[in-house]
Amino acid sequence: MTVDDRFTQSFQERQQNRPLEPRSEIITGPVSDWATDFSHAEPEWAADPYPIQDELRQRCPIAHTERFGGAWLPTRYEDVAAIAYDTERFSSRAIIVSNVRPPLELAPVGGTPPISSDPPFHHDARKLLLPAFTKTAVSRQEQVTREFCHSLIDSFEGQDVVDAARDYAQHIPMRVIADMLGFPPEDGPQFREFVENALEGINSPPEERILRVEKLFDYLLTQIRDHVDNPRDDLTTYLINAELYGQKLEPNHVAGTMALLLIAGIDTTWSAIGASLWHLAKTPADRERLVAEPALLPTAMEELLRAYGPVTMARLVKEDMHWNGVDMKADDWILLSFPAANRDPEQFDRADEVVIDRQVNRHAAFGLGIHRCVGSHLARMELRVALEVWLERIPNFGLADPAAVTWATGQVRGPRTLPLRIG
């Protein structure tokens, strides 16, 4: 059997097996009480989740909902950290809360290793990726990323108002990840569709979600076939040829990791860049200080990540248990809100303020525990370069219409429309 045949057969089996099973009906609509009926898929959460999280932290630090078949929302740093580090009682085989759950037999690998993997498999799957995301490897991407940022700003010539989310932030990680995986850069619009399907369509009918997943994996199979026929020095060829335990990676492992890098690698950084520009646009004092003191940017960047960290992950409860005062059932979701942890006043002084020269800042924007973001060096480089180039080229900017700013719903939160006045 050729490599191409092996991948084709595996993808056909994947579609026949459809490894997603419904557990609950679609539940949407206004929240009656955030402590007992929360939903991160509602517009008011997307618009501003922080007051909700702050109120819950005081009143009901581990909230519950029957939506999505049952889910819990811890809001204290210590609870979020405890769950993130506890791989004995909480599984990572599904990290996006929705109305479907992958079956138990997918563990310990999961659909998108290593983020969906449990120990001991997780350690070895993660180790495979580390060489591509070291500081040294990432540094080789910096110059081309900087040039691309300049080219995006060049395209703004003659415009007084630009959408910094649509026309700047989203394109930077799309280009970087496409280059790393060896995908055509012109496929960017498809990448956006894949991201939105995976992360924002969580209340879509289960069959519709399955079809969207299949569309993504069909695209990945096309890219894999091209790389089999035309090997080159990129992450896709590396994964196709990589070995684990003396054997080539299973096709679903290769495709799942590619899906992870494509979706998580784009949306998280897109959101972080957009949120940072939003803050600087509405906070002239911080913007002016960074323009005057560019050396402060790395410190300010960490604070922007703390204050507006985009990523919330999920876990599944392994067995019925009583945990920190609540009764959790097997296969209940845990919505692991790193943004809530980052604003816990027990962990951070002036937790609800953005202090761009904050010196002690052990934030959780890149996660905690064994699943801490493998691409954190890459994300930091993209965010830093994107802000450096913007502030150099457009030192004076502000919100064109604060009411026109919209935010993504779901577990990765960032601006989706961000009109800024630059002229």
C-alpha positions as CSV (number, residue, x, y, z in Angstrom):
1,M,0.0,0.0,0.0
2,T,1.4,3.4,-1.0
3,V,1.5,6.3,1.4
4,D,-1.3,8.0,-0.6
5,D,-3.4,4.9,-0.4
6,R,-2.8,4.6,3.3
7,F,-4.0,8.2,4.0
8,T,-7.0,7.8,1.6
9,Q,-8.2,4.6,3.2
10,S,-7.8,6.1,6.7
11,F,-9.8,9.2,5.8
12,Q,-12.6,7.1,4.2
13,E,-12.7,5.1,7.4
14,R,-12.9,8.3,9.5
15,Q,-15.9,9.5,7.5
16,Q,-17.7,6.2,7.8
17,N,-17.1,6.0,11.6
18,R,-17.9,9.7,12.2
19,P,-16.2,9.9,15.6
20,L,-18.7,12.4,17.1
21,E,-21.8,11.4,19.0
22,P,-24.7,13.7,20.0
23,R,-25.5,14.0,23.7
24,S,-27.9,16.9,23.9
25,E,-30.3,18.9,21.8
26,I,-29.3,22.4,20.6
27,I,-29.7,24.8,23.4
28,T,-29.5,28.5,22.7
29,G,-31.2,31.6,24.0
30,P,-30.8,34.1,26.8
31,V,-29.1,33.0,30.0
32,S,-31.5,32.9,33.0
33,D,-28.7,32.8,35.7
34,W,-25.0,32.7,34.9
35,A,-24.4,30.5,37.9
36,T,-26.8,27.8,36.9
37,D,-27.4,28.3,33.1
38,F,-24.2,29.8,31.7
39,S,-23.4,29.8,28.0
40,H,-20.2,31.1,26.4
41,A,-22.0,30.9,23.0
42,E,-24.3,33.9,23.8
43,P,-23.7,37.4,22.4
44,E,-23.4,39.1,25.8
45,W,-20.5,36.7,26.8
46,A,-18.7,37.5,23.5
47,A,-19.2,41.2,24.0
48,D,-17.7,41.3,27.5
49,P,-17.3,38.2,29.6
50,Y,-15.2,39.8,32.4
51,P,-18.0,41.3,34.6
52,I,-19.8,37.9,34.3
53,Q,-16.7,36.0,35.4
54,D,-16.0,38.5,38.2
55,E,-19.5,38.2,39.6
56,L,-19.3,34.4,39.4
57,R,-16.0,34.3,41.2
58,Q,-17.6,36.0,44.2
59,R,-21.0,34.3,44.1
60,C,-20.5,30.9,42.6
61,P,-16.9,30.2,41.7
62,I,-17.7,26.9,39.9
63,A,-20.8,27.6,37.8
64,H,-22.9,25.0,36.1
65,T,-25.2,24.6,33.1
66,E,-27.4,21.9,31.6
67,R,-26.6,23.2,28.2
68,F,-24.2,21.2,26.0
69,G,-25.2,18.1,27.9
70,G,-23.9,19.4,31.2
71,A,-20.9,21.7,31.8
72,W,-19.0,23.4,34.6
73,L,-17.2,26.8,34.6
74,P,-14.5,27.4,37.3
75,T,-13.5,31.1,37.6
76,R,-10.8,31.1,40.3
77,Y,-7.2,30.7,39.2
78,E,-6.5,27.9,41.8
79,D,-9.4,25.8,40.4
80,V,-8.5,26.3,36.8
81,A,-4.9,25.4,37.6
82,A,-5.9,22.3,39.6
83,I,-8.0,20.9,36.7
84,A,-5.4,21.8,34.1
85,Y,-2.8,19.8,36.0
86,D,-5.0,16.9,37.0
87,T,-4.9,14.4,34.1
88,E,-6.1,11.5,36.3
89,R,-9.6,12.8,36.7
90,F,-10.0,15.0,33.7
91,S,-9.5,14.0,30.0
92,S,-8.4,16.2,27.1
93,R,-9.9,14.0,24.4
94,A,-12.2,16.9,23.6
95,I,-11.2,20.5,24.1
96,I,-14.1,22.4,22.4
97,V,-17.4,22.4,24.3
98,S,-20.3,21.7,22.0
99,N,-23.4,19.5,21.7
100,V,-21.3,16.5,20.7
101,R,-18.6,14.5,22.5
102,P,-16.0,12.2,20.9
103,P,-16.4,8.6,22.2
104,L,-14.1,7.2,24.9
105,E,-12.3,5.0,22.5
106,L,-10.6,8.0,20.9
107,A,-8.5,8.4,24.1
108,P,-5.6,8.7,24.7
109,V,-4.8,10.1,21.2
110,G,-7.9,12.2,20.5
111,G,-8.8,13.8,17.2
112,T,-6.1,16.6,17.2
113,P,-3.0,15.3,19.0
114,P,-1.3,16.4,21.1
115,I,-3.8,18.9,22.5
116,S,-6.5,16.2,22.5
117,S,-4.2,13.6,24.0
118,D,-4.0,12.1,27.5
119,P,-0.9,10.7,29.1
120,P,1.2,8.8,28.4
121,F,0.7,9.3,24.7
122,H,0.6,13.1,25.0
123,H,4.2,13.4,26.0
124,D,5.5,11.7,23.0
125,A,3.1,13.3,20.5
126,R,4.0,16.8,21.9
127,K,7.8,16.0,21.8
128,L,7.5,15.5,18.0
129,L,6.4,19.1,17.5
130,L,8.9,20.8,19.8
131,P,11.7,21.3,17.3
132,A,9.5,23.4,15.0
133,F,8.6,25.8,17.7
134,T,11.8,26.6,19.5
135,K,12.9,30.2,19.9
136,T,15.6,29.5,17.3
137,A,13.2,28.0,14.8
138,V,10.7,30.8,15.3
139,S,13.4,33.5,14.9
140,R,13.8,32.3,11.3
141,Q,10.2,33.3,10.6
142,E,10.6,36.9,12.0
143,Q,11.9,38.8,9.0
144,V,9.4,37.5,6.5
145,T,6.6,38.1,9.0
146,R,7.8,41.7,9.5
147,E,7.9,42.2,5.7
148,F,4.4,40.8,5.4
149,C,3.0,43.1,8.1
150,H,4.5,46.1,6.2
151,S,2.9,44.9,3.0
152,L,-0.5,44.8,4.7
153,I,-0.1,48.3,5.9
154,D,1.1,49.4,2.5
155,S,-2.3,48.3,1.2
156,F,-4.1,50.8,3.5
157,E,-2.8,53.8,1.5
158,G,-5.5,56.4,0.9
159,Q,-7.9,54.9,3.5
160,D,-8.9,56.9,6.6
161,V,-10.6,53.9,8.3
162,V,-9.5,50.2,8.1
163,D,-10.8,47.1,9.7
164,A,-7.7,46.0,11.7
165,A,-9.2,42.6,12.5
166,R,-10.2,41.7,8.9
167,D,-7.5,43.5,7.0
168,Y,-4.5,43.1,9.3
169,A,-4.7,40.8,12.3
170,Q,-6.2,37.7,10.7
171,H,-3.8,37.7,7.8
172,I,-0.6,37.5,9.8
173,P,-1.1,34.1,11.4
174,M,-2.8,32.8,8.2
175,R,0.4,33.5,6.3
176,V,2.8,32.2,8.9
177,I,0.9,28.9,9.5
178,A,0.4,28.4,5.7
179,D,4.2,28.9,5.2
180,M,5.0,26.5,8.0
181,L,2.6,23.8,6.8
182,G,3.4,24.4,3.1
183,F,-0.1,25.3,2.2
184,P,-1.0,27.8,-0.6
185,P,-1.2,31.3,0.9
186,E,-4.2,32.1,-1.3
187,D,-6.2,29.5,0.6
188,G,-6.6,32.0,3.5
189,P,-10.4,32.5,3.0
190,Q,-10.8,28.7,3.5
191,F,-8.7,28.8,6.7
192,R,-11.1,31.4,8.1
193,E,-14.0,29.2,7.3
194,F,-12.4,26.2,9.0
195,V,-11.7,28.3,12.1
196,E,-15.2,29.6,12.3
197,N,-16.8,26.2,11.7
198,A,-14.6,24.6,14.5
199,L,-14.8,27.3,17.1
200,E,-17.9,29.4,16.6
201,G,-20.5,26.9,15.3
202,I,-20.7,24.9,18.5
203,N,-24.5,25.0,18.7
204,S,-25.0,23.9,15.1
205,P,-26.8,20.5,14.6
206,P,-24.4,17.6,15.2
207,E,-24.7,16.3,11.6
208,E,-23.9,19.7,10.3
209,R,-20.8,19.9,12.5
210,I,-19.7,16.5,11.3
211,L,-20.0,17.6,7.7
212,R,-17.9,20.7,8.5
213,V,-15.2,18.6,10.1
214,E,-15.2,16.4,7.0
215,K,-14.7,19.4,4.8
216,L,-11.6,20.4,6.7
217,F,-10.1,16.9,6.6
218,D,-10.9,16.6,2.9
219,Y,-8.8,19.8,2.4
220,L,-6.0,18.3,4.6
221,L,-6.0,15.1,2.5
222,T,-5.5,17.1,-0.6
223,Q,-2.5,18.9,0.9
224,I,-1.1,15.6,2.2
225,R,-1.4,14.0,-1.3
226,D,0.4,17.0,-2.8
227,H,3.2,16.7,-0.2
228,V,3.5,12.9,-0.9
229,D,4.0,13.7,-4.6
230,N,6.1,16.8,-4.0
231,P,8.0,16.5,-0.6
232,R,9.5,19.8,0.7
233,D,11.0,21.2,3.8
234,D,7.9,22.0,5.9
235,L,5.8,20.7,8.8
236,T,3.5,18.7,6.6
237,T,6.3,16.6,5.0
238,Y,7.9,16.3,8.5
239,L,4.7,14.9,10.0
240,I,4.2,12.5,7.0
241,N,7.7,11.1,7.6
242,A,7.8,11.3,11.4
243,E,7.9,8.1,13.4
244,L,6.6,7.3,16.9
245,Y,7.4,4.0,18.6
246,G,9.3,2.8,15.6
247,Q,6.4,3.3,13.1
248,K,5.2,6.1,10.9
249,L,2.4,8.2,12.4
250,E,-1.1,7.0,11.8
251,P,-2.8,9.1,9.1
252,N,-5.4,10.4,11.5
253,H,-2.6,11.6,13.8
254,V,-0.9,13.5,11.0
255,A,-4.2,15.1,9.8
256,G,-5.3,15.8,13.3
257,T,-2.1,17.6,14.2
258,M,-2.3,19.6,11.0
259,A,-5.9,20.6,11.8
260,L,-4.7,21.7,15.3
261,L,-1.9,23.8,13.9
262,L,-4.1,25.3,11.2
263,I,-7.1,26.3,13.5
264,A,-5.4,27.0,16.8
265,G,-2.4,28.6,15.2
266,I,-4.5,31.1,13.3
267,D,-7.4,32.1,15.6
268,T,-5.5,32.5,18.8
269,T,-2.9,34.9,17.4
270,W,-5.4,36.7,15.2
271,S,-7.5,37.3,18.3
272,A,-4.5,38.4,20.4
273,I,-3.3,40.9,17.8
274,G,-6.8,42.3,17.4
275,A,-7.5,42.6,21.1
276,S,-4.2,44.4,21.6
277,L,-4.9,46.9,18.9
278,W,-8.4,47.4,20.2
279,H,-7.0,48.2,23.7
280,L,-4.4,50.7,22.3
281,A,-7.1,52.3,20.1
282,K,-9.3,53.0,23.1
283,T,-6.5,53.9,25.5
284,P,-4.5,56.8,24.1
285,A,-2.2,57.0,27.1
286,D,-1.0,53.4,26.7
287,R,-0.7,53.9,22.9
288,E,1.3,57.1,23.3
289,R,3.6,55.6,25.9
290,L,4.4,52.5,23.7
291,V,5.2,54.8,20.7
292,A,7.5,56.9,22.9
293,E,9.0,53.8,24.7
294,P,9.2,50.9,22.2
295,A,11.4,49.0,24.5
296,L,8.4,48.6,26.8
297,L,6.5,46.6,24.2
298,P,7.5,43.1,25.3
299,T,6.4,43.8,28.9
300,A,3.2,45.5,27.7
301,M,2.5,42.6,25.4
302,E,2.5,40.1,28.3
303,E,0.0,42.3,30.1
304,L,-2.2,42.5,27.1
305,L,-2.1,38.7,26.9
306,R,-3.1,38.5,30.6
307,A,-5.9,41.0,30.3
308,Y,-7.3,39.8,27.0
309,G,-6.0,36.3,26.7
310,P,-8.2,34.8,24.0
311,V,-8.1,31.1,24.8
312,T,-10.5,29.0,26.9
313,M,-9.9,25.2,26.7
314,A,-12.1,22.3,27.8
315,R,-11.8,19.0,29.6
316,L,-14.2,16.1,30.1
317,V,-14.8,14.6,33.6
318,K,-13.6,11.0,33.6
319,E,-15.8,9.5,36.3
320,D,-18.6,10.7,38.6
321,M,-17.0,12.5,41.6
322,H,-17.4,15.2,44.2
323,W,-14.9,17.9,43.4
324,N,-14.3,21.2,45.3
325,G,-17.9,21.3,46.6
326,V,-19.8,20.2,43.4
327,D,-21.0,16.9,42.1
328,M,-19.5,16.2,38.6
329,K,-20.7,13.4,36.4
330,A,-18.7,11.4,33.9
331,D,-18.5,13.2,30.5
332,D,-19.5,16.6,32.0
333,W,-17.6,19.4,30.3
334,I,-15.2,21.6,32.1
335,L,-14.8,25.0,30.5
336,L,-11.3,25.9,31.5
337,S,-11.3,29.7,31.4
338,F,-7.7,30.9,31.4
339,P,-9.1,34.5,30.8
340,A,-11.0,34.2,34.1
341,A,-8.0,32.8,35.9
342,N,-5.9,35.8,34.6
343,R,-8.3,38.3,36.2
344,D,-8.5,36.6,39.6
345,P,-7.6,39.3,42.3
346,E,-6.2,36.5,44.5
347,Q,-3.5,35.9,41.9
348,F,-2.9,39.4,40.4
349,D,-2.8,42.9,41.9
350,R,-5.2,45.3,40.2
351,A,-6.4,42.3,38.3
352,D,-9.1,44.2,36.4
353,E,-6.7,46.9,35.2
354,V,-4.4,46.9,32.2
355,V,-1.0,47.9,33.6
356,I,1.4,47.9,30.7
357,D,4.5,48.0,32.8
358,R,3.5,45.2,35.1
359,Q,6.7,43.5,36.2
360,V,5.4,40.3,37.9
361,N,3.0,38.6,35.4
362,R,2.7,34.8,35.6
363,H,-0.4,34.8,33.4
364,A,-2.1,31.7,32.0
365,A,-2.8,33.0,28.5
366,F,-0.9,30.1,27.0
367,G,-2.6,27.6,29.3
368,L,-1.4,25.6,32.3
369,G,-0.2,22.0,32.8
370,I,0.9,19.5,30.2
371,H,-1.1,21.2,27.4
372,R,0.5,24.6,27.7
373,C,0.7,26.0,24.2
374,V,3.5,24.4,22.2
375,G,3.5,27.4,19.9
376,S,3.8,30.1,22.5
377,H,7.2,31.4,21.1
378,L,5.6,31.7,17.6
379,A,2.6,33.5,19.0
380,R,4.7,35.9,20.9
381,M,6.8,36.6,17.9
382,E,3.8,37.3,15.6
383,L,2.1,39.5,18.2
384,R,5.3,41.5,18.9
385,V,6.1,42.0,15.2
386,A,2.5,42.9,14.4
387,L,2.4,45.6,17.1
388,E,5.9,46.9,16.4
389,V,5.2,47.4,12.7
390,W,1.7,48.9,13.3
391,L,3.0,51.4,16.0
392,E,5.9,52.3,13.7
393,R,3.8,52.9,10.7
394,I,0.5,54.1,12.3
395,P,1.4,55.8,15.6
396,N,-1.9,57.7,15.8
397,F,-5.1,55.7,15.6
398,G,-8.4,55.3,17.5
399,L,-11.7,53.5,17.3
400,A,-13.7,54.8,14.4
401,D,-17.0,53.5,15.9
402,P,-16.8,51.7,19.3
403,A,-20.3,50.2,18.7
404,A,-19.1,48.6,15.4
405,V,-16.5,46.4,17.1
406,T,-17.7,42.8,17.2
407,W,-16.2,39.8,19.0
408,A,-16.0,36.1,18.2
409,T,-18.2,33.8,20.2
410,G,-17.0,30.5,21.7
411,Q,-13.7,29.5,23.2
412,V,-11.3,31.8,21.3
413,R,-12.4,35.4,21.8
414,G,-11.0,38.3,19.7
415,P,-12.3,41.1,17.6
416,R,-13.9,40.0,14.3
417,T,-14.6,43.6,13.1
418,L,-12.4,46.4,14.4
419,P,-12.8,49.7,12.4
420,L,-9.9,52.0,13.3
421,R,-9.4,55.6,12.2
422,I,-5.9,55.9,10.9
423,G,-6.1,59.1,8.7
